[in-house]
Every structure is written in structure tokens, then in C-alpha cells.
Amino acid sequence: MRELGFLSFVPNHGGTDGAAGALEDGLRLFETADSLGYGTGWVRGRHFEPYLTSPMTFFAAAAQRTSTIAFGTAVLGMRYEDPVRLAEDASTVDLLSGGRVQLGISTGIAGYGPILDPVFGTVDRSFRDEAEARAARLLEVLQGEPLGSAGKGYESIPAGADLTLQPLSPGLRDRVWWGGGSMGTAVRTAEKGLLLHCSTLNTEDTGAPFAEAQADQIAAYRERFAELHPHRESKVAVGRIVVPLLDDHDRAVHQEFLTGYASGMDDEGRPLSGTPPFRFSKVVSGEPAAIVDALLADPAVTATDELVITLPANGDRAAHERILRIVAEEVAPALRA
């Protein structure tokens, strides 16, 4: 592990009246993480849930209140993203922040199609094919490739000129990540020349323990990336839910989350419902020394470039800042030793 990051849902527990305060708490969390030396702050992009729904506008604000921390999306489902608009927003924020955007994307979860397609619009292609097409378009846009012609002239653009991304942030294309979860996805991510973001979820069940299966994905990704892109360096981020428990107050604050998370799966991380065939990583909790031992014994963590501390979806800013501080001061130094 060379780098330390964190992931926040930027939760809003106060309904409509609490939305502004929740966003401010999220910005303050990024300020705290910046001061603690975290390399990247990652966020989810969650439509219609009481979490952050517009990462790029949030990052634009965070960029003005931090100095070094990068801003990552983990991850945006491309089925419901407009690739040109996303590229415009991401490139603008990247330039405003001095090149600090880490753009994580994926296809999204096809099972949500019947719910979200009527809202965002139906398409002729399958969920996966449409998402892949939009992702490919996004990469073309970020590369600065011509997207069309001005024809007889369009606004300030002369006749016959190419339409290209404005503003273009030249290095952003090389900071696009793909959300992994299976062996096939890991290999395809390498073939696309993208960085690999592994979360607390595997979207296939190979029978191997969660961390071992994820470590196998990382190894396959690195091997294929080196084969196809010998002059570039592969990069992997791995997420783990880490909850330090130093006293009774910590246990009281996190008990509901820890109990609820564990109650939905068996001891191997399989959903009790049996479907879909996902595997979830366990929460790493306890005293800092126990957390260090567990992470050092995790083959995916030892194989990663960046460890992403995934914060519980519930809990307030004070609880989340305490997790970040304990990890930065008492866990990370031992992992790097």
C-alpha cells in the first residue's frame, strides 16, 4: 500500500431541511482528510437516495477548501450518464483543482434498469451494451477526439471546424478508473487501459474467500495491463470498511451499523437471500492493532496501490472524522512500515 484514501456516501440524515447541512458536513470531512494526509476522497453517485447525487459540483466546492487531496467517484454507472456532459464537468473541475480528479466509472447495476429506465429514458440496446457505449464515448471525449463538425458554423466556431471537448484537461483521460468485481471485468479494465477500483463487493462467487478472489482479479489485471500497455503503470485501489473501536462510545455509535451489515449475509459474505451471487467483504473493526493485523493478512490489500477506507453509510461527521483520524495516525503507519 502506497496511498491512503477514504470513501464517503456524504449521507443526509435530516431530509430536505438537512440537505444543505449534510453537504457542508461532507466538505468539512474532506478538509479534515486533507489535513490528515489522505491522498484521495472518493464518493458514491447515488440517484434518488439521501446521499450525494452530484459529485462534480460537490468536488468544485471541495477544491476551493482543500489543497492536495484528490477527488474520486467510486463509481458512476454510465448507463445513466451523458458522456459529453460528464466530460465537460469533470474536465472543468480537474482544471479548477489543479489536476485532482480521479474519475471512476462502471456500467452500473442492470437489475435497477426496470426502475431507472422509465426515469432517464429507455434505449434500444441492452443495459450493458448501452453503458459500455457511453463509457467508450466518454473516453473519446476526454481524449480530445473530434465529436462532430460545426457544419456551416456554430456560434463562435467557424464552418467546418471539429467539435471537441472544452475545456480539455489533458491528463484526465489517464485518471479514469473502472469499478471491478469479477475476473472478467478486471481483465477488460486492463484491456481498456483504465485503472482498477475494487470495492467491498465481488459480483461473482468463485468459491474462494472474498479477499483471495479479489487478489486474483488484481493479479490478472496487472498481468494483462503490462502485456498491452508496457509503457504505462497499472494502478489499483481496494476498499475496506474499517471501524476502529477504542471505547464504549465507539461501540455504541457503530453498533447499529455493524449489526445491520452482518445480519444480511453469512460468514463468507454471501447475501442470505442467495441472489444475486455477490460476495461482500467483512467489516474490519476493533482495536488499531487488530485492524492492522487483519489488513496485513488480506491479500488484496497487500496487493493494492491505494487502500480506501470505506466509511459506514450512517453515522455523523464526528464519527467519520474519528475513523479517519485513528486510521491515519494509528493504522496506516503500521501498514507502511
C-alpha positions as MATLAB code, in Angstrom:
seq = 'MRELGFLSFVPNHGGTDGAAGALEDGLRLFETADSLGYGTGWVRGRHFEPYLTSPMTFFAAAAQRTSTIAFGTAVLGMRYEDPVRLAEDASTVDLLSGGRVQLGISTGIAGYGPILDPVFGTVDRSFRDEAEARAARLLEVLQGEPLGSAGKGYESIPAGADLTLQPLSPGLRDRVWWGGGSMGTAVRTAEKGLLLHCSTLNTEDTGAPFAEAQADQIAAYRERFAELHPHRESKVAVGRIVVPLLDDHDRAVHQEFLTGYASGMDDEGRPLSGTPPFRFSKVVSGEPAAIVDALLADPAVTATDELVITLPANGDRAAHERILRIVAEEVAPALRA';
ca = [
       0.000    0.000    0.000;
       1.470    3.297   -1.121;
      -1.519    5.602   -0.721;
      -4.405    6.051    1.684;
      -7.864    7.182    0.635;
     -11.364    7.175    2.018;
     -14.889    6.827    0.658;
     -17.949    8.669    1.912;
     -21.577    8.466    0.873;
     -21.972   12.086    2.101;
     -25.157   10.990    3.881;
     -28.096   13.262    4.616;
     -29.961   12.064    7.702;
     -32.117   15.186    8.001;
     -34.400   15.084    4.969;
     -34.988   18.196    2.874;
     -34.250   20.510    5.792;
     -30.922   18.790    6.399;
     -29.608   18.681    2.844;
     -27.506   21.846    2.969;
     -26.001   20.878    6.318;
     -25.174   17.399    5.049;
     -23.258   18.819    2.108;
     -21.390   21.182    4.422;
     -20.509   18.238    6.684;
     -19.178   16.435    3.615;
     -16.982   19.383    2.705;
     -15.645   19.604    6.249;
     -14.882   15.886    6.162;
     -12.781   16.447    3.045;
     -10.990   19.325    4.797;
     -10.182   17.047    7.725;
      -8.965   14.263    5.461;
      -6.809   16.746    3.557;
      -5.166   17.867    6.800;
      -4.564   14.228    7.804;
      -2.744   13.443    4.569;
      -5.309   11.314    2.779;
      -4.478   11.051   -0.906;
      -7.989   10.735   -2.337;
     -11.518   11.286   -1.110;
     -13.931    9.053   -3.015;
     -17.717    9.414   -3.156;
     -20.583    7.353   -4.461;
     -23.001    8.729   -7.039;
     -26.446    7.600   -5.887;
     -29.599    8.665   -7.703;
     -32.694    9.477   -5.597;
     -31.182    8.251   -2.310;
     -30.347   10.540    0.631;
     -26.682   10.607   -0.320;
     -24.547   12.663   -2.696;
     -26.118   12.735   -6.159;
     -23.964   15.330   -7.947;
     -20.287   14.563   -7.293;
     -18.714   17.059   -9.694;
     -20.484   20.100   -8.268;
     -19.509   18.902   -4.793;
     -15.894   18.489   -5.912;
     -15.844   22.013   -7.331;
     -16.663   23.325   -3.862;
     -14.240   20.932   -2.139;
     -11.433   22.033   -4.437;
     -11.703   25.558   -3.076;
     -11.356   24.369    0.525;
      -8.533   21.822    0.230;
      -5.004   21.848   -1.111;
      -3.729   18.376   -2.010;
      -6.430   15.719   -1.661;
      -7.766   14.257   -4.906;
     -11.462   13.771   -5.687;
     -12.707   10.406   -6.924;
     -16.026    8.918   -7.994;
     -16.463    5.306   -6.931;
     -18.185    4.791   -9.216;
     -20.588    6.440  -11.698;
     -22.829    3.994  -13.548;
     -22.520    5.048  -17.182;
     -25.928    3.736  -18.244;
     -27.468    6.913  -16.821;
     -24.691    9.408  -17.558;
     -24.389   11.699  -20.568;
     -20.752   11.167  -21.602;
     -20.239   14.615  -23.123;
     -21.746   16.491  -20.189;
     -19.856   14.339  -17.697;
     -16.603   15.020  -19.554;
     -17.289   18.774  -19.537;
     -17.956   18.799  -15.803;
     -15.067   16.509  -14.872;
     -12.588   18.392  -17.040;
     -13.685   21.731  -15.608;
     -13.294   20.510  -12.029;
      -9.952   18.925  -12.884;
      -8.632   22.249  -14.127;
     -10.095   24.161  -11.176;
      -8.472   21.748   -8.728;
      -5.070   21.538  -10.369;
      -5.496   18.015  -11.755;
      -7.040   16.329   -8.725;
      -9.972   14.453  -10.291;
      -9.963   10.642  -10.283;
     -12.912    9.656  -12.478;
     -14.303    6.240  -11.563;
     -16.975    4.714  -13.791;
     -18.653    1.370  -14.450;
     -21.658    0.019  -16.294;
     -23.894    0.206  -13.222;
     -26.264   -2.431  -11.877;
     -28.507   -3.868  -14.561;
     -31.066   -5.015  -12.010;
     -32.075   -1.408  -11.425;
     -32.979   -0.938  -15.088;
     -36.731   -1.501  -14.675;
     -36.779    1.231  -12.018;
     -34.484    3.812  -13.584;
     -35.057    3.355  -17.327;
     -38.514    4.994  -17.208;
     -36.961    7.967  -15.408;
     -33.858    8.504  -17.540;
     -35.275    7.181  -20.803;
     -35.378    3.781  -22.439;
     -32.906    2.710  -25.124;
     -32.814    0.037  -27.810;
     -29.579   -1.562  -26.644;
     -29.257   -3.792  -23.591;
     -28.308   -2.192  -20.283;
     -24.698   -3.346  -20.526;
     -24.289   -2.500  -24.201;
     -25.668    0.999  -23.664;
     -23.445    1.589  -20.638;
     -20.361    0.326  -22.473;
     -21.146    2.544  -25.461;
     -21.473    5.596  -23.240;
     -18.246    4.744  -21.432;
     -16.409    4.398  -24.733;
     -17.792    7.759  -25.819;
     -16.620    9.347  -22.576;
     -13.072    8.154  -23.215;
     -13.183    9.566  -26.737;
     -14.370   12.919  -25.423;
     -11.694   13.098  -22.716;
      -9.051   12.203  -25.285;
      -9.945   15.346  -27.228;
     -11.076   13.450  -30.295;
     -13.399   15.200  -32.799;
     -17.019   14.576  -31.831;
     -18.687   16.205  -34.807;
     -18.456   19.128  -37.206;
     -19.534   22.746  -36.900;
     -21.075   22.408  -40.328;
     -21.829   25.866  -41.716;
     -20.688   27.352  -38.427;
     -21.859   27.024  -34.862;
     -21.857   30.048  -32.553;
     -18.183   31.122  -32.285;
     -16.887   28.013  -34.082;
     -16.084   28.551  -37.778;
     -17.568   26.465  -40.569;
     -16.083   23.022  -40.981;
     -14.215   23.027  -37.656;
     -14.237   19.994  -35.392;
     -16.312   19.953  -32.228;
     -14.090   18.880  -29.317;
     -14.265   18.953  -25.546;
     -13.949   22.387  -23.980;
     -12.193   22.816  -21.679;
      -9.840   19.877  -22.201;
      -7.805   18.727  -19.207;
      -5.040   16.732  -20.932;
      -4.147   14.348  -18.095;
      -7.651   13.360  -17.046;
      -8.024   10.514  -19.547;
      -5.206    8.664  -17.776;
      -7.015    9.022  -14.441;
     -10.157    7.135  -15.404;
     -10.931    4.131  -13.214;
     -13.274    1.212  -13.779;
     -15.172   -0.409  -10.937;
     -14.168   -4.049  -10.716;
     -15.911   -7.007   -9.153;
     -15.119  -10.034  -11.263;
     -12.225  -11.653  -13.075;
     -13.674  -10.776  -16.469;
     -14.166   -7.140  -15.523;
     -10.603   -6.890  -14.209;
      -9.160   -8.179  -17.477;
     -11.399   -5.942  -19.597;
     -10.363   -2.953  -17.489;
      -6.737   -3.674  -18.340;
      -7.602   -4.041  -22.000;
      -9.229   -0.601  -21.942;
      -6.107    0.864  -20.348;
      -8.018    2.043  -17.275;
      -7.179    1.992  -13.578;
      -8.920   -0.628  -11.415;
     -11.097    0.263   -8.427;
     -12.093   -2.741   -6.301;
     -14.766   -2.156   -3.689;
     -16.235   -4.171   -0.835;
     -18.280   -6.174   -3.343;
     -17.423   -9.018   -5.702;
     -20.062   -9.507   -8.396;
     -19.226  -13.186   -8.824;
     -18.784  -16.061   -6.400;
     -15.849  -18.244   -7.386;
     -15.927  -20.215   -4.159;
     -12.693  -18.621   -2.962;
     -12.696  -16.373    0.101;
     -13.562  -12.762   -0.764;
     -10.077  -11.280   -0.397;
      -8.386  -14.134   -2.258;
     -10.795  -13.801   -5.178;
     -10.150  -10.062   -5.272;
      -6.387  -10.583   -5.141;
      -6.709  -12.937   -8.120;
      -8.580  -10.213  -10.007;
      -5.792   -7.719   -9.250;
      -3.106  -10.129  -10.424;
      -4.969  -10.810  -13.677;
      -5.482   -7.087  -14.231;
      -1.804   -6.257  -13.705;
      -0.637   -9.080  -15.958;
      -2.919   -8.056  -18.819;
      -2.181   -4.344  -18.365;
       1.581   -4.921  -18.510;
       1.143   -7.021  -21.643;
      -0.908   -4.404  -23.522;
       0.424   -1.145  -22.072;
       4.114   -1.771  -21.312;
       4.973    1.929  -21.110;
       2.255    2.758  -18.579;
       1.867    1.823  -14.936;
      -1.202   -0.046  -13.753;
      -2.900    1.183  -10.614;
      -5.321   -0.442   -8.191;
      -7.441    0.881   -5.329;
      -9.073   -1.502   -2.845;
     -11.856   -0.540   -0.452;
     -12.392   -1.929    3.030;
     -14.900   -0.883    5.674;
     -12.750   -0.060    8.707;
     -14.330    0.799   12.064;
     -11.930    1.336   14.969;
     -13.497    0.541   18.342;
     -11.395    2.067   21.099;
     -14.003    2.559   23.801;
     -17.648    2.099   24.753;
     -18.625    5.283   22.937;
     -17.241    3.928   19.649;
     -19.094    0.671   20.147;
     -22.352    2.483   20.889;
     -22.018    4.761   17.853;
     -21.332    1.939   15.392;
     -23.284   -0.948   16.891;
     -26.365   -0.450   14.716;
     -24.304   -0.396   11.532;
     -22.125   -3.360   12.482;
     -25.142   -5.483   13.450;
     -27.173   -4.491   10.417;
     -24.343   -5.077    7.960;
     -23.551   -8.543    9.300;
     -27.194   -9.596    9.536;
     -27.711   -9.571    5.772;
     -25.043  -12.133    4.898;
     -23.478  -15.372    6.028;
     -19.990  -15.755    7.475;
     -18.484  -15.843    3.966;
     -20.141  -12.628    2.816;
     -22.890  -14.231    0.738;
     -26.303  -12.490    0.866;
     -28.764  -14.535    2.898;
     -31.287  -14.126    0.087;
     -28.998  -16.190   -2.132;
     -29.361  -13.756   -5.021;
     -27.653  -12.177   -6.783;
     -24.452  -14.268   -6.497;
     -22.475  -11.474   -4.849;
     -19.845  -11.652   -2.134;
     -19.244   -8.834    0.352;
     -16.135   -8.154    2.383;
     -16.397   -8.211    6.146;
     -16.089   -5.112    8.284;
     -12.628   -4.715    9.786;
     -13.222   -3.475   13.319;
     -11.657   -3.455   16.779;
      -8.502   -2.011   18.288;
      -5.973   -0.470   15.865;
      -3.528   -3.355   16.336;
      -6.207   -5.894   15.412;
      -7.156   -3.826   12.370;
      -3.527   -3.702   11.249;
      -3.193   -7.474   11.590;
      -6.388   -8.079    9.615;
      -5.386   -5.748    6.795;
      -1.869   -7.169    6.561;
      -3.402  -10.641    6.280;
      -5.680   -9.501    3.430;
      -4.036  -10.473    0.105;
      -5.958   -7.855   -1.875;
      -4.916   -5.086    0.484;
      -1.264   -6.109    0.326;
      -1.503   -6.158   -3.495;
      -3.093   -2.725   -3.866;
      -1.581    0.681   -4.521;
      -4.247    2.535   -2.543;
      -6.273    1.402    0.444;
      -9.653    3.147    0.516;
     -11.254    3.380    3.951;
     -14.962    2.979    3.251;
     -16.953    4.859    5.867;
     -20.274    3.487    7.143;
     -23.269    4.855    5.252;
     -24.763    6.018    8.532;
     -23.097    7.945   11.341;
     -22.391   11.648   11.619;
     -19.392   13.762   10.665;
     -17.817   13.472   14.121;
     -17.911    9.662   13.960;
     -16.484    9.619   10.449;
     -13.736   12.114   11.293;
     -12.772    9.954   14.262;
     -12.404    6.918   11.985;
     -10.247    8.862    9.546;
      -8.053   10.240   12.289;
      -7.466    6.904   14.036;
      -6.685    5.173   10.741;
      -4.291    7.928    9.643;
      -2.473    8.110   12.965;
      -2.558    4.545   14.315;
      -3.240    2.150   11.426;
      -1.674    3.499    8.244;
       1.853    3.954    9.657;
       1.958    0.281   10.646;
       0.746   -0.784    7.191;
       3.513    1.190    5.563;
       6.242    0.019    7.942;
];
